[in-house]
Amino acid sequence: MRHLSLAAALAALLSTSAMASPPQAVQAPATNPLIAPWTGPYGGVPPWDKVKPELFPAAFEAALAERKRDYDRIANNPAKPSFANTFVPMQNAGQTLNRVMTLFGVMTGNMNTPAYQALDREWSPRLSKASDEITFNPKLFARIEAIYKARDTSGLDAQQKRLVTRTYDSFVRQGAKLTPAQKAELSAFNQNLAINFSEFSQRLLADEGTAIIVTDEARLAGLPDSVKAVAKAAAAERGQQGWAIVNTRSAVDPVLTFATDRALREQVWRAFTKRGDNGDINDTKATIARIVKLRANRAHLLGFKTHADWRMQDTMAKTPAAAMDLMMRVWPAAKARVAEEVRDMQAIADKDGAKITIEPWDYRFYQEKVRKSRYDLDQAELKPYFELNNIIQGSLYAANRLYGLEFKEITGTVPVFESNMRVWHVTRNGKEVGLFYRDDFARTGKRSGAWANTYRGQRNLPPVQNVLSSNNNNFAKGAKGEPVLISLDDAETLFHEFGHAIHAMLQNVTYPGLAGTPRDFVEYPSQVNEHWLLTRDVLDKYARHYKTGQPMPQALLDKIKASETFNQGFATTEYLSSAIVDMKLHTIPDGIVDPAAFEAATLKEIGMPKELLMRHRLPQFNHLFSSDSYSAGYYSYLWSETMDADTFAAFEEAGSPWDKATADRFARILLSTGNESDRAEAYRAFRGRDPDVNALLKQRGFPTK
């Protein structure tokens, strides 16, 4: 969870905290470990060993009451409004609730159970209402507005002025200037959205918990032994004989890539792409329709034409049109490349006498045949070089060499919420940075995908805080004692998420309200970090064959490099179609939509190739419908990648991916500064100009005209 400006954080609380509990006895606040300040070494650590769902109701009650008292003191202060008596205490308000919400958000993402889901349903709207009450407090906003109007004449420094401006703008965007009746209406919208976000998440999680059971091993022909071992373990966990293909991406993709049984590939593909879309109790389409309508109503109440116009006020792109312009510049080239890729795959299928027409469940399978034919590169050939522990060490090595971050593993000395977690103590130039946690393996109750959390963000404003950062993946854990071999794509994901952690660990800001960055900047540091995985230094030291200990041969790396733009039509089109549908969905003025019909019509309108599907269909688009976080914002990966490609080009122009001067400037100007200055201006200060989209097109192997 990333720290936002203060007012945005109040609004974000309802999305990062959409969570709640069944009626039960609760522990008295005086003895509740969830509300106590974090104690122990390293500036205090989360009490993961004491977290239980039944403790949260009392913790929420106590923490919300404390936060209300904090803000009431600020709002009712009889002294003339000033930065010192308003904004400084606002930066410190609600700290107990921040800790409780961190604990709860992590548990619902990683260790979800029926008890946590019940908490989600109960407390999600209550937390939303409590946040709105702060935003709508007229006395509090009057103080903020008075300081804002005097910002140029009251002696504020640049950071203070930016904090005042961003907080004022955020409060206005969240409805602080509405009439009392309008505020009541807006709060009702927000509470209803919180309920629907919770409902969507729980329905999707239920579908992702299902599995296809295979009892005939012959149907698994083509799957690497490591993939079969994972499926065997998944079946055993479910008390089943045979092999279980769980309905999550990490389990499904290897089957679609390697299984020679076409009927199995189709069965697995259909189950995966129909999550949330089966007309049963877990169907999400009606929930989505309610969310889109509520968002449109809220945007109108706040004075915006559409939800996208409202959401994009605090982004680098600024407008839906600017985001669409970038996406549509890339879309035609991506779609054209898909046609080329399908021709190549169809030719191989015809040569093999398969007597098929390439369908979506064939794409990954035949793309591997093309890769093997064209580059003599087999993805299964790469896995032995990507042993999980080694790749983790490679990521730490790169962060040390680039930015001077030092990592010492301390696993077993601080509490964790899952026994397989690992923890490192982090220092830089002899000074403590904080802790870094890893939670790498898939399990029941953990949401799919990969993400980064910040349990505690850095701040220099007293009370000074160090960083507690984490990475969360869904790698498949095989049989006990067996090495965990991950794919090249998984290894890139590991480096990507670690880029978020690096961003958090290098942060050096005074005010926590200037820590968070715009949505379309957030993915930039993580995407940049992917580039160091395939540097020769990292490979030689860490990408060693798990049996022989030998480094990856240069000839194999050459094949990887030669194939880097391979299959970019698929990768780009799969992603971009999701981003375009997201933006178009959230620019419907009245918000009235049939999700299934809208998805189909939009894909037809943009000419979606029939041989592939959106990376995230609407019924399972967790980014959009579990919170407001990425709504009208999925384009941000492409926006960030434009800066990412142009940034790595700066290292290449300097002559080395390890060029220290470039790394120092990157860290000083962009990674350490949070949102203390406009991010577009900061990028220009680093690069000397705006990012060049041609670097992105070149990176993907598309025409750069």
N, C-alpha and C positions, 0 to 999 in steps of 0.2 A: 504494500500500500504506500503510495507516494504522498508526501506532504504537499498540501495546496495552500494558497493564500487563506487567511483565517476565515473569511466569510464563505469562501468556496468550500473550505473544510467542513463548515457547519452543514452546508447543503450535501456535501459528499458523504457525510456521516450516515445518511439514510441509505446510500448505495453500498458503502463499504461495511455497513453494519446491519444490512437487512437480515435480522436474525432474532429467535425467541423460545418459550418453554411451557410444558404442560403444568397444570395446577399441581403443586406439591409443596411440601415443607421446604422453607428456604433458610439458609444459615444467617444468623444475625450479622449485620454489617460489622459489628465490633470485632468479630472473629473471622470474617470472610477474607481469605487470602487473596482474592482477586482485586480487592480495592486497596490493598496495602502498597506503598511504594516498593518498587523492585529492589531487593537487597542482594548482598553477595559481592563477589569481585566484579571487575570490569564495569564499574559504574552501576551495578545492579543488573540482574538478569531476569527474564520472565519466569514465573514459577510454574513451568509447564507440568511439573510433577504434581501440582495441587489443583489443576484445572479440572472441574467436573461440571456437567451441564446444570445440575441442581443449584450450583452456587451463583449462577448468573442473574436470576431475577432480583435478588437482594442487592447484588453488585450494581446492576443497572439503576435500581431505585436510588441507592446512595450516591452513585456517581452523577446521575442526572440532577439530583438535588444540590450537590456541591457546585456543579457547573452553573445552575440557575443562580445560586447565591453569588458566585463570582461575577456574573454579568449584571446582576441587580446592583451590586456595589459600584460597578463602573457606571451604569446608567444613572444611578441616583446620587452620584457624587456632586455635592453642591459647588465644588470649585469650578472655575472656568475650564472648559475643555482644552486639553493640551495633549501632545503626543505622549508625554510622560505619564499622565494620569488616565489616559484612555487606551492608547495603542499598546503600551508596554504591558499593562495588566491583561489586555485581551490576548496577547501572545502567551500568557501564562495561565489563562482560564481553562478549566475543564481538564486538567491533566489526569485526574483519576479516570475520567471517562475515556480519555485517549488510550490509557493502558488497558482498560476493560475491553474496549472495542478492538484493540489489537489482538488480545487473546481470543476474543470471540470470532473475529474475522478469520484468523488462522485456523481455528478449530473447524469452522463450517466449511472452509475450503479444503482441509486436509484430513479431517477425522469425522466427517459428517455421519450422524446417526439419527434415528427417529427422534430422539430427545432434542438434539440440536435443531432439527427441522421444525419441531413444535415451538421451540424458542423463536425461531425465525418468523414463523407466522404470527406469533403473539406480539413480539417486540418491534418488528419492522415498522409498522405504522406509528407506534408510540415514540420511537426514536425520531422518526420524521417530524412528528408534531412538535416534539421538544426542540428540535433544531429550528423549525419555522418560528417558534415563539421568540427565539433570540433574534433572528433576522428581522422579525416584524416589530420588535420593541421600539416604539417611537422615541423614547428618551435616549436609548443607545444610539439610534441612527442620527438623532439630532446632534449628538456630540461628534460622531464620525463626520457628518456633513459640515459642521462648523470648522473642524480641523482641515477638512478637504478644501474648503473655500479659502482658507488662510494659508494654504500649503506653500505658496510662493513668497510669502511675506513674514513667516514665523520662524525663520532660521533653521528649517529642516535640512539635513544633508540629503544627498541623492537617494540613498537607500531608504531613509525615512519617508521621503516624498513619494517614492515608488510604492512603498507599503501602504501609505495613506490612499494613494490613487487607486491601486488595485483593490483594496478592501472596499472603498466607496463604490467603485464600479461593480464589484461582485454583489454587494448588498442590494444595489439597484437592480441588477439582473435577477436577483432572487426575490424581488418583490417588495423591498423596503419602502418604496414610495407609493404603494397601492393604498386605496381606501380600506378601512376596517372590513367592509363587506367583501372587497376583492381579496384581501388577505385570507379571510376565512375560506373563500372559494379555492384559492391557490393551495392552501394547506390541505384541503380535502383532496385535491388532485395529487399532491405529493404523497399523502398517506395511501391513497388507492394505488398509486404507482408502486410504492414500497411493497404492498401486499402482492401485487401481480409479479413483481420481480422475484419475490420469494417463491411464488407458485411456479413460475417458469423454471427456475433453477432446480426445484425439487422434482418436477416432472422429467426434466432432461436427465438428471442424475439417475432417476429410476430406470430410464431406458438404457443408459450407459452401463448399468449394472447387470444387464442381461448378457447371455452368451450363447453361441452356437456350439453344441456338443457334437464332436466327431468321434465315432467309435471304431471306424475302419481306418487304420493307419495308411492304407493305400491312397486314401483321398488327400493325404498330406504330402504326396509326392512333390518334390521340388523344394520344399521348405528346408532351410538350413537346420541342422540339429539343434542349434541354440534356440531357434524359434519354436521348434517342437517341444523342447524342454520347458519353455515358458508356458506353452499351452497345456502341457501335462500337469505342471504345478497349479495352473489356474483351475483345472478340472478337480484336482485333489482338494483344493481349497473349498470347492463347492460340494464336495462329497460325491463327485461323479467319477465314473470310469471313463477312460479315454482322454480326449483332449478338448479344452474349452477355448474358443476364440471369443474373447470378451469384446463387447461392442464399444470399444474405444479406439482412437486412431493408432495408438502405439501397438495394439494387437492386430488391428485390421490391415494396416499398410503392408506389413511383411507378407501376409497371405495374398494380397492383391499383386504383390511384386513377384513372388516366387512360385506360388501354387500352380502346378500344371493342370489340375482339375478345374476346368472352366466353370462347371456347374457350381463348385464350391466358391470360386471367386465371385460369381454372380450372387449367390446366396448371402455371402458375407457383405458384399457391396450394398445390396438392397437393404439388409438389416441396418447397416451403418447410416446410409443416407435417408432412411425413413425414421430415424430417431425423432420423437416428438410429432410424428405425422402418421399415426396408425389408427386414428379415429377411436382410440380407447381412452382409459382414464388418464393416461400420460400425454395425450395429445396437447400440443401447445398453441395451436393456431388461434383459438378463441382468446387465449391470454394475450397473444401478440396483438391481435386486433384491438383489444382494450388498451394496451400500452401505447400503441401508436395514436389512438384517438385521444387519450389523456394527455399525451405529450403535445399534440396539436392544440388542444384546448388551453393548456398551460402557456404555450407560446403566444397565443392570441391575447390572453389575459395580461401577459407581460409586454405586449406591444410589438410582437414580432409576427411576421407573415407565416413562418413555419418553424418547426422544432429545430431544423438544421440552421436557420438564421440565428436562432437564440443560442444554440450550443457553440457556434463558431465565433462568437464575439471575442473569446479569449483564446484564439489560436493564431498560429503563424499565417495560415491561409486566409483567415478573416471571413471569407464568404464561401458559400457552397459553389458558386461559379468558379472561383479560383481552384478549388479542389477538383471539380469536374474537369476543368481545363487540363490539369496535369494528367488525370486518369485517361482522358480521351486522346491525349497526345500519345500515350503508350499503348492504348487498347488496340488500334488497327494493326500495329506491328506484331503484337502478341498473338492476335487472332490469325494473322497470316502465317506466323510460324507454326501454329497448331496444325494448319492444313498441310504444311510440309512434313511435320512429324507424323501425322496420320498416314500420309502417302508412304513414308518409309516403313512404318509398322505394317501397313497392309501388304506391302511387297514381301516382307518376310513371312507373314501369315500365309500368303498365297504360295510362296516358294516351299513352305513346309507342308503344304497340302491341307491346311487347317479348315478350309472351306467355310470361313467366317467373314463377317464384316466387323471391323473394330468397333467395339462398344465400350462404354465407360469402365466396365470391370476388366477390360482387356488392356487398358492404356498403360498402367504401370508394368504389367507383365511383358508386353511387347516393346515398351521403351527399353527395358533391360536387354532384350534381344538385339535391338538396334545398337545400344551402347556397346554390347559385346562385339557385334559385327564391325562397327565403325572404329571403335577405340581399343578393342580387345580388353575391355574393362568390365569386370563382373563385380557387382556390389558385394556379393558374398565373399569375394577375394579380399575386400577391404576390412571386413569386420574383425579379423584376428589382430589387426594393428590398432584397433580402437577399444582397448580394454578400459572400462570406466575409470578405475582408480588412476591409471596412467594419464588419461585425458584430463581428469581433474587437476592432477599435478602440473600438466602442461599449461592449463589456464592460469594457475597461480604463478608459475614461472614467468609467463608473458606479462602479467600485471606487475610483477616485481621489476622486470627489466625495463618496462616502459615507464612506470610511475613510482617505483621505489616502495611499493607495498610489500610488507614482510608478513608471512603467514606461519604460525606455529599451531599445529593441531593440538586441541585440548579436549577432544571427545572423551566423554565419561566424567568430566569434572564439573559440568553445569547441566541443569535439567533440560530435557528434550521431551517432545510429545510422542515420539515414535522411536523404537529401539535402534533402527537402522540409520538414524540421523548422525551426521558428523559436524564438528564445530572447530573453528580456527580462531585464535587470537590474532588480531591484525595491528601492526604498527607501521609507522612511516617516519623515517629520519629520527628514529629513537623515541617517537611519541606515540602514545596509544591512539589508534583509530577506533577500535571496537571489536566486535565479534562478527564472524560470518558462519551461518548455518547452512547445511545442505540436507534436503529431504528428496531423495532421488527416485524412489520406487513407487510404481503403481500399486494400489490396493483398493479394496472395497470401501466406499465412503469418501474417496478423494476425487475431487473434480478432475476432469481430463485436461490435457495440455501441459504447458510449462509456463511458469511465471516467477516473478521476484516479489518479495515482501520486504518492507523496512519496518521491523518491529519498533525501532526507535531511531529517529532522524537526528543528525548532527545539528547543533546550534551553539552559537557563542554568547547569546544573550543569557544572563544568569536566570535560572540554573543551567549552566553549561552541560551539554550532553554529547556523549560519543555515539557511535553508530552500532546498531544491531541489525544486520542485513541477512536475508536468506534467499536461497534459490530452491525452487520446487519443480521437479520433473516427474515424468511417469514412465521411466525406463522399466523394462520388464525384468524382474528378478527371477533367475532360473533356480535350479535345484541347489540345495545347500552345498557349499564348497566349490561350486562351479564358478568360473570367472564370468563377469558380466560384460559381454561384448556388445557394443552399440554400433549403429550404422554411421556413415559419414554425416548423414542428415542429423542424426541424434547428437553427434559431436559438435556440429555447428550450432544446434539448439543450446547445448551446454555452454558454449562460448558466448552465445547471444544473451542468455539469462545472466551469465556472469558479468556481462557488460553493464547491466542494470546495477548489479552489486558494486562494481567499480565506481559508477556514477555516484552512488550513495556514499561510498567510502571516501571519495575525494572531495565531497562537498565541504565548503568552508564559508558558511553564511552566518550572519549575526541573528537575523530574525527568521523564525520558522515560517512565517507568512510569506517569505521570499524563497522558500526552498523548492517548491514544486515547479514544474515546467509545463508549458502548453502540451496538450495531447499530441500534437503533431511534431513535437520535439522529443517526447518521452522515449520513443523507440530508436532514436538516433544513436545514442552512445552504445546501446546494445548491438545494433546492426554493424557499427564500425568494428566492434570487438571480434566479430566473426572472422575478420580477415587474417588474424594471427594464427588460426588453427593450422593452416597449411603452409606456414613458413617452414623453411628447412630446419631452422633451429629447434622449433617445437617438435617437429616430426622426428628428428634425429634423437632427441632426448626422451621423448615420451610416446610416440606412435611406434612402439616396438611390438613385434609379434609375440603374442601372449605365451607361446610355447618355446620358440627359439630365442627370444630376446633380441632378435635382429631388428634394426631400424627399417622403416619402409624403403624399399629400393627406389632409386631415382627414376627408374623406368616406370614404376607404378605411379609415382607422383606425376611424372610427365603425362601419363594417360589421364590422370585426374584433371590436370591443368588444361590439357587439350580438350577435355569434355566439359569445361566449366560453363560454357554457354549452351551445352546440350540440354534439351527438354525445357528450355526457358519459355517456350510457347505455352506448354502445359502449366508450369509453375506460375507464370504471370497471369494467364487467363483465368485459372482457378481462383487466384487471390482477387484479381481486379474485378471479376464479375460480382464477387461478394461485396466489395467496396462500392461499386457503382449501384447495386441494388440497395444497399444501405442508404446511400445519399439520396437516391430517387424516392425511396420509401419515406424519408423524413423531410422531403420537400413537398409532400402532398398537403396542400393548404388546410383541408378540413380533417385530415387524418382518418378518413373513413376508408377502410381497406379490407379486402379478402386476401389474406397473406398468400394462399396458394395461387390464386388467379393473378395476383400482382407479380409474384415471382416469375411465373410462366410468361406473362406478357412482357415484362421488362427484359428477360433473357432473349425473347424473340425479337424485341425492338433493337437490341444491341448486336444481334447476330451471334448469339452464343453457339459455339460449335457443339454439335450433338454428341460428340465422342467424349465429352467430359462434363462435369457438374461443378457448380460453385463449391469452393472449399468449405463454406459454411452455408447450408441452406437455411432459410428463415426459421423453420421449426426447431432448429438446433443451434441458432446463432447466439451463443452464450454471451459473446462480446456486447451484443446490442440489447438483450432483454433480461439479463440478470441484474443490470443497473443502468444508469445513464452513461456510464464511463466512456464507452466507445461509440455510442449512438451518434450517427452523422459524423463519425470519426474514424471508421475503419480505413479510410483513405490514408490515415496518418503513417502507416507503414511505408507507403510509397513516397510520401512527402519526406519522411525521415531518411529513406534510402537514397533519395536524391542528394541529400547532404552527406550521407555515409559514403557513397561512391566518390563524391568530390573530395571528401576528407582523406580517404585512403590514397587518392591521387596525389595529395600533398606530400604524403610520406614517400610515394614513388618518385615524385619530382625531386625530393631531397636525397634520393639515392638509396634509401634503405627503409624497410618497414620498422626498423628499430631506431631511426634517426631521433636522437635524444632531444635536439632543439625543437623539432616538430611536436614530439610527445609532450614536452614541457609546455609549449604554447597551447596545445589542445587542452591539457589539464587545467592550466591557469585561466584561460579565457572562457572555456566552454563547460568543462566537467565540474569545476569547483564552485561555480558562481550561481548555481541554482537559477533563480529568476530575478537576480538583482539588477539586470538590465534587459532590455528587449532582446529576445533570442536571435532575431534576424540581424540586429545591429552587432550582437556578439559574434555571430557567424562571419559577418563582413570584417570584423576586427581580426578574426583568426585567418581568414582566407584572402582578405583583400578585395572581395567582391561577393556577389550573391552566388549560391550554388549553381553549378552548370548541369542542367538536366542531361546533357550529352554524355556526361560521365556515367549516369545511370543506364542510358541506352547502350552505351559501349559495354558496360559490365554485363548486360544481359544478352549481348550479341545482336542487338537490333540496329537498324539504320539510324544514323545520327544527324541526318539532314534537318 
